[in-house]
Amino acid sequence: MKNLTEYGLFNPLLTFLLITTLLLTEGRAQTPTDAIMMKQRESCIAVIYDHGRWDHYWEGTTLRNNETVSTLNRTMIMPMIAIGIHDKINLIVSTPYVKTKSSEPNGGRFAGAEGFQDIGLAIKAELFKHQIGKGKLAVLSTVGFSTPMSNYLSDYRPYSIGFGAYEWSFRGILQYELDNGVYFRSSLAHLWRGQTEAERDYYYNNGSYYTALMDVPNAWNYQAVAGTWLLNYSLKLEASYTAIKSTSGDDIRKYNAGQPTNKVQSDLLGISAQYYFSKLKGLGLLARFSQVIHGRNTGKFTTLRGGITYQFKL
C-alpha cells in the first residue's frame, strides 16, 4: 500500500455528479437523467472539464471551515461516449480522471491525489412518449453501474478521488415538453452501494468495527428541472435542483476526518446552457454552474463545468 499522502477522496455526492454531464444528439443533450434518446446507430463523444472548490463543509449538520485543508480544489476531465443501440435504448459510458489538492500550503502533511476514478455504465430506455394536449409526455428509465478503475484509497477525506465501491442505480424519469420548447422534468433514483476497503483495521461508525471493510450507505437521488429550447432548437437553457439523501451512516465527528460510512445529504442548485452549431454538424458546446446550498457531511461546493461534444452516425 502507498502512503496516505499519495491518495485522496471526495464524497459520494460527487460521484453522482460526475456521471450527470451532457452529450449532444441532434443538438440535444444525452445524460442518464434526461429524457433525450439517440436513434439507432447514432453515437456521440464528449470531453468534459469540471472544476469545483469549497472552503467550508458540513461536519454533521454544522457548517465549518478547516484551516488545515483551507480551500479544497477538485478538477475532473471526463471522456464520455453515448451509443444508440436502438431508437428506444441508449448506452452511456464515462471514465472520469480526477485530481484533488488544497489551494493553500498545509505544511506538507497532506497531499492531493489524481487518477482514474470509476467507470460508469448506464442503459436508458424510453418506455412511453405521446402527445397530450399542447405537448409530449415521456416516461423513461435508467439502470446504471459504476466500479473503481484504479486502486485508489477511499478512506482519506477530503482528498480521495472516489468512495471505492461499486454502485447500482435505478432511475425513473418523467418529462412534459410543450410544443414551444419549454419543458419540465423530474426524476427519482435509488443508489445501491457496496463495501470499500480502508487502510486500517479499526474504525468507528456509531460503534466500533474491527475490520478494514466499510459499508458505503445507499442513497436516494431526486432531481427537478425546468428548461427551454431557443433559436430554433440550437440553444438550450436549464435550471435544476438536485438532492441526494443517504439512507444510513454516521456523522463526521468533531475534529476528525470524514470516512466512506458517513451519511451524506446535499441540496444543489444549477444552471446550464448548451449550444450546437448549425453549420458545423454534430459539434456542440456546453457550460454549467452549480452551488451546494445545504448539506450534511459534505463540502459546500461551487462548481464550474465546460465541455465539447461531437455527434456522428455509425
C-alpha positions as CSV (number, residue, x, y, z in Angstrom):
1,M,0.0,0.0,0.0
2,K,1.1,3.5,-0.7
3,N,1.4,6.2,2.0
4,L,-1.8,8.1,2.8
5,T,-0.5,11.4,1.4
6,E,-0.4,9.9,-2.1
7,Y,-4.2,9.5,-2.1
8,G,-7.4,11.4,-1.7
9,L,-11.3,11.2,-1.6
10,F,-14.4,13.2,-2.2
11,N,-17.9,12.3,-1.1
12,P,-20.5,10.1,-2.7
13,L,-22.4,13.1,-4.0
14,L,-19.6,14.0,-6.3
15,T,-19.5,10.5,-7.8
16,F,-23.1,11.0,-8.8
17,L,-22.4,14.5,-10.1
18,L,-19.5,13.2,-12.3
19,I,-21.8,11.0,-14.3
20,T,-24.5,13.5,-14.9
21,T,-22.7,15.5,-17.7
22,L,-24.0,16.4,-21.2
23,L,-23.8,14.7,-24.6
24,L,-25.1,16.0,-27.9
25,T,-27.5,14.4,-30.3
26,E,-29.4,16.4,-32.9
27,G,-28.4,19.4,-30.9
28,R,-29.7,18.0,-27.6
29,A,-28.1,16.6,-24.5
30,Q,-27.9,12.9,-23.6
31,T,-27.4,12.0,-19.9
32,P,-28.6,9.2,-17.6
33,T,-31.1,11.7,-16.1
34,D,-32.7,13.5,-19.1
35,A,-35.5,12.5,-21.5
36,I,-33.5,12.6,-24.7
37,M,-32.9,9.5,-26.8
38,M,-30.5,9.0,-29.7
39,K,-31.6,7.0,-32.6
40,Q,-30.2,3.6,-33.5
41,R,-26.5,3.7,-34.7
42,E,-26.1,7.4,-33.7
43,S,-23.1,8.0,-31.3
44,C,-21.7,10.9,-29.5
45,I,-18.3,11.6,-27.9
46,A,-17.7,14.3,-25.3
47,V,-14.9,15.7,-23.3
48,I,-16.0,17.5,-20.1
49,Y,-13.8,19.7,-17.8
50,D,-15.1,20.3,-14.3
51,H,-13.6,22.4,-11.5
52,G,-15.1,22.5,-8.0
53,R,-14.0,24.1,-4.8
54,W,-15.0,24.6,-1.2
55,D,-13.6,26.4,1.9
56,H,-16.5,25.3,4.2
57,Y,-18.1,21.9,4.8
58,W,-20.7,20.4,6.9
59,E,-19.5,18.4,9.9
60,G,-22.7,16.5,10.5
61,T,-25.2,19.4,10.2
62,T,-22.7,22.1,11.4
63,L,-21.2,24.3,8.7
64,R,-17.5,25.0,9.5
65,N,-14.1,25.5,7.9
66,N,-10.8,23.6,8.3
67,E,-7.6,25.6,8.4
68,T,-5.5,22.6,7.6
69,V,-7.3,22.0,4.3
70,S,-8.1,25.7,3.7
71,T,-9.7,25.5,0.2
72,L,-10.2,22.2,-1.4
73,N,-10.0,22.1,-5.2
74,R,-11.2,19.2,-7.3
75,T,-10.6,19.0,-11.1
76,M,-12.2,16.4,-13.4
77,I,-11.6,15.7,-17.0
78,M,-14.0,13.1,-18.3
79,P,-14.3,11.5,-21.8
80,M,-17.7,10.0,-22.5
81,I,-19.5,8.2,-25.3
82,A,-23.2,7.6,-25.9
83,I,-24.4,5.0,-28.3
84,G,-27.9,4.5,-29.8
85,I,-28.3,0.7,-29.5
86,H,-32.0,1.1,-30.6
87,D,-34.3,4.1,-31.1
88,K,-35.6,3.5,-27.6
89,I,-32.4,2.1,-25.9
90,N,-29.2,4.1,-25.3
91,L,-25.9,3.1,-23.7
92,I,-23.7,5.8,-21.9
93,V,-20.1,5.2,-20.8
94,S,-18.0,7.6,-18.7
95,T,-14.4,7.4,-17.4
96,P,-13.5,10.4,-15.2
97,Y,-10.0,11.4,-14.4
98,V,-9.9,13.3,-11.1
99,K,-7.3,15.5,-9.3
100,T,-7.7,17.0,-5.8
101,K,-5.5,19.4,-3.8
102,S,-5.5,22.2,-1.3
103,S,-5.1,25.7,-2.6
104,E,-3.1,26.8,0.5
105,P,0.0,25.2,2.0
106,N,-0.7,22.7,4.8
107,G,2.9,22.1,6.0
108,G,3.3,19.1,3.7
109,R,1.2,16.9,5.9
110,F,-1.4,16.1,3.3
111,A,-1.1,15.8,-0.5
112,G,-3.9,15.6,-3.0
113,A,-4.5,12.7,-5.4
114,E,-5.1,12.1,-9.0
115,G,-6.0,9.2,-11.2
116,F,-8.9,7.5,-13.0
117,Q,-11.9,7.2,-10.7
118,D,-14.8,4.9,-11.5
119,I,-16.0,3.6,-14.9
120,G,-19.7,4.4,-15.3
121,L,-22.2,2.5,-17.5
122,A,-25.8,3.4,-18.0
123,I,-28.6,1.9,-20.1
124,K,-31.5,4.3,-20.7
125,A,-34.9,3.2,-22.2
126,E,-37.8,5.2,-23.4
127,L,-41.0,3.4,-22.1
128,F,-43.6,5.9,-23.2
129,K,-43.9,9.0,-25.3
130,H,-47.2,10.5,-26.5
131,Q,-48.7,13.8,-27.5
132,I,-51.0,15.1,-24.7
133,G,-52.6,18.5,-25.1
134,K,-50.1,21.1,-26.2
135,G,-47.0,18.9,-25.5
136,K,-45.4,15.5,-25.3
137,L,-45.3,13.3,-22.2
138,A,-42.3,11.0,-21.9
139,V,-41.6,8.3,-19.3
140,L,-38.1,6.7,-19.2
141,S,-36.0,4.5,-17.0
142,T,-32.2,4.2,-16.5
143,V,-30.2,1.4,-15.0
144,G,-26.6,2.3,-14.1
145,F,-23.5,0.7,-12.7
146,S,-20.1,2.0,-11.7
147,T,-17.0,0.4,-10.2
148,P,-13.4,1.7,-9.4
149,M,-11.0,1.8,-12.3
150,S,-7.9,2.0,-10.2
151,N,-6.6,1.0,-6.7
152,Y,-7.2,4.4,-5.1
153,L,-7.5,4.8,-1.3
154,S,-11.1,5.5,-0.3
155,D,-10.6,6.4,3.3
156,Y,-8.7,9.7,3.1
157,R,-11.2,12.6,3.1
158,P,-11.5,15.1,1.7
159,Y,-8.8,14.4,-0.8
160,S,-9.5,11.0,-2.3
161,I,-10.9,10.6,-5.8
162,G,-13.9,8.2,-5.0
163,F,-15.6,6.1,-2.4
164,G,-14.0,2.9,-3.7
165,A,-17.1,0.7,-4.0
166,Y,-19.4,-0.4,-6.8
167,E,-22.8,1.3,-7.2
168,W,-26.0,0.2,-8.9
169,S,-28.7,2.7,-9.7
170,F,-32.3,2.6,-10.9
171,R,-34.0,5.8,-12.1
172,G,-37.4,6.8,-13.2
173,I,-37.8,9.9,-15.4
174,L,-40.9,11.9,-16.2
175,Q,-40.9,14.8,-18.6
176,Y,-43.6,17.1,-20.2
177,E,-42.3,19.2,-23.1
178,L,-44.6,21.9,-24.6
179,D,-44.7,22.3,-28.4
180,N,-42.9,25.7,-28.0
181,G,-39.8,24.1,-26.5
182,V,-40.4,24.7,-22.8
183,Y,-40.2,21.6,-20.6
184,F,-40.4,20.3,-17.1
185,R,-38.7,17.1,-15.9
186,S,-38.4,15.2,-12.6
187,S,-36.6,12.0,-11.7
188,L,-36.1,9.7,-8.8
189,A,-33.3,7.2,-8.3
190,H,-32.2,4.7,-5.7
191,L,-28.4,4.0,-5.4
192,W,-27.2,0.7,-4.0
193,R,-23.6,0.8,-2.9
194,G,-21.2,-1.9,-1.8
195,Q,-18.2,-2.1,0.5
196,T,-14.9,-0.3,0.3
197,E,-11.6,-1.4,1.9
198,A,-9.7,1.1,4.1
199,E,-6.0,1.1,5.0
200,R,-6.7,0.4,8.7
201,D,-8.3,-2.5,10.7
202,Y,-10.5,-0.4,13.0
203,Y,-13.0,2.4,12.6
204,Y,-16.0,3.9,14.4
205,N,-19.4,4.0,12.8
206,N,-21.9,4.5,15.6
207,G,-20.0,1.7,17.3
208,S,-16.6,0.0,17.0
209,Y,-15.7,-2.1,13.9
210,Y,-12.5,-4.2,13.9
211,T,-12.3,-4.6,10.2
212,A,-10.9,-2.8,7.1
213,L,-14.2,-3.2,5.2
214,M,-16.6,-0.2,5.3
215,D,-20.2,-0.2,4.2
216,V,-20.9,2.8,1.9
217,P,-24.5,3.9,2.6
218,N,-27.2,3.6,0.0
219,A,-28.9,6.8,-1.1
220,W,-31.9,8.4,-2.8
221,N,-31.4,10.9,-5.5
222,Y,-34.0,13.5,-6.6
223,Q,-34.0,16.0,-9.5
224,A,-36.4,18.7,-10.7
225,V,-35.6,20.6,-13.9
226,A,-37.2,23.5,-15.9
227,G,-35.8,24.4,-19.3
228,T,-36.4,25.7,-22.7
229,W,-35.1,25.4,-26.3
230,L,-34.4,28.7,-28.1
231,L,-33.0,29.9,-31.5
232,N,-34.8,27.2,-33.5
233,Y,-33.6,24.5,-31.1
234,S,-29.9,25.4,-31.3
235,L,-29.7,26.8,-27.7
236,K,-30.9,25.0,-24.5
237,L,-31.2,26.8,-21.2
238,E,-31.9,24.9,-18.0
239,A,-32.3,25.4,-14.2
240,S,-32.2,22.4,-11.9
241,Y,-32.5,21.3,-8.3
242,T,-30.7,18.1,-7.3
243,A,-30.8,16.4,-3.9
244,I,-29.1,13.3,-2.5
245,K,-30.0,11.6,0.8
246,S,-28.2,8.7,2.3
247,T,-30.4,6.1,3.9
248,S,-28.0,5.3,6.7
249,G,-24.5,6.2,8.0
250,D,-22.8,8.2,10.7
251,D,-21.8,11.9,11.1
252,I,-18.2,13.3,10.9
253,R,-17.0,13.5,14.5
254,K,-15.6,16.8,15.8
255,Y,-12.0,17.4,14.7
256,N,-12.0,14.2,12.7
257,A,-11.8,13.5,9.0
258,G,-14.8,12.1,7.2
259,Q,-15.0,8.5,6.0
260,P,-17.0,6.5,3.4
261,T,-19.5,5.4,6.0
262,N,-20.8,9.0,6.5
263,K,-24.4,9.9,6.0
264,V,-24.3,12.4,3.1
265,Q,-27.1,14.7,2.3
266,S,-26.9,17.6,-0.1
267,D,-29.1,20.1,-2.0
268,L,-27.7,21.6,-5.1
269,L,-28.9,24.4,-7.5
270,G,-27.6,24.6,-11.0
271,I,-27.9,26.5,-14.3
272,S,-26.7,25.3,-17.6
273,A,-26.5,26.2,-21.3
274,Q,-25.8,24.1,-24.4
275,Y,-25.3,25.4,-27.9
276,Y,-24.9,23.4,-31.1
277,F,-23.6,24.8,-34.4
278,S,-25.9,24.6,-37.5
279,K,-23.0,25.0,-39.9
280,L,-20.7,22.5,-38.1
281,K,-23.0,19.5,-38.0
282,G,-22.6,17.4,-34.8
283,L,-20.5,19.9,-32.9
284,G,-21.7,21.4,-29.6
285,L,-20.5,23.4,-26.6
286,L,-21.9,23.3,-23.0
287,A,-21.4,25.2,-19.8
288,R,-22.8,24.8,-16.2
289,F,-22.6,26.5,-12.9
290,S,-23.8,24.8,-9.6
291,Q,-23.8,25.5,-5.9
292,V,-24.4,23.3,-2.9
293,I,-26.8,25.3,-0.7
294,H,-27.3,22.9,2.1
295,G,-25.7,19.6,3.2
296,R,-24.7,17.1,5.8
297,N,-21.1,15.6,5.9
298,T,-20.3,17.2,2.5
299,G,-18.4,20.2,1.2
300,K,-20.2,23.4,0.2
301,F,-19.1,23.1,-3.4
302,T,-19.1,25.7,-6.1
303,T,-18.6,24.1,-9.5
304,L,-18.0,25.3,-13.0
305,R,-18.2,23.0,-15.9
306,G,-17.5,23.2,-19.6
307,G,-17.3,20.8,-22.5
308,I,-17.3,20.0,-26.2
309,T,-19.4,17.3,-27.8
310,Y,-19.5,15.7,-31.3
311,Q,-22.3,13.6,-32.6
312,F,-22.0,11.2,-35.6
313,K,-23.6,8.2,-37.1
314,L,-22.0,4.8,-37.3
